[in-house]
Amino acid sequence: MFRVFNDAKRTLGLDIGTKRTGIAIADETLTLASPLTHIEAHSHKDWLNKLLKFLENYDIEKVVVGIPLDHHGEEGEDAERIKKYIALLREKVNYPVIEWDERFTTAQAERTLISADMSRKNRKQVIDKIAASIMLQSYLDRLRFEKESL
């Protein structure tokens, strides 16, 4: 693996699923989110070790983690499960780990991949990082909107 360092620190987005965590990265201007990769893990410890190993390759400014809220904006069991992962990550890193509403990102990613006529097998391999990219893009759009509103 290569190390990605330059003058700009990077913002990453995580879409934590039950088997895979999709990872997306923002460009240096915080304008565009791009799918990066995913990691597969079978336990909290395995997830944390793999993610921290991955993060060693990037000069990170912050990590934005998707929280799945229900249709009413409330947290359910999935949100509580993901908050356990967030707590583990926050214990190990010295930069902000931001919780961000990720409602419907996986469904949106699925529709996008289906419309691109991607097979179910191939969708399974990329959907998590696409969902992470959609979630991170919504965060970046909000930052830009807030900046323009000042």
ABEGO torsion letter per residue (X at the ends): XBBBBBABBBBBBBBBBAABBBBBBBBAAGABBBBABBBBBABAAAAAAAAAAAAAABBBABBBBBBBBBAAGBBBAAAAAAAAAAAAAAAABABBBBBBBABGAAAAAAAAAAAAGBBAAAAAAAAAAAAAAAAAAAAAAAAAAAAAAX
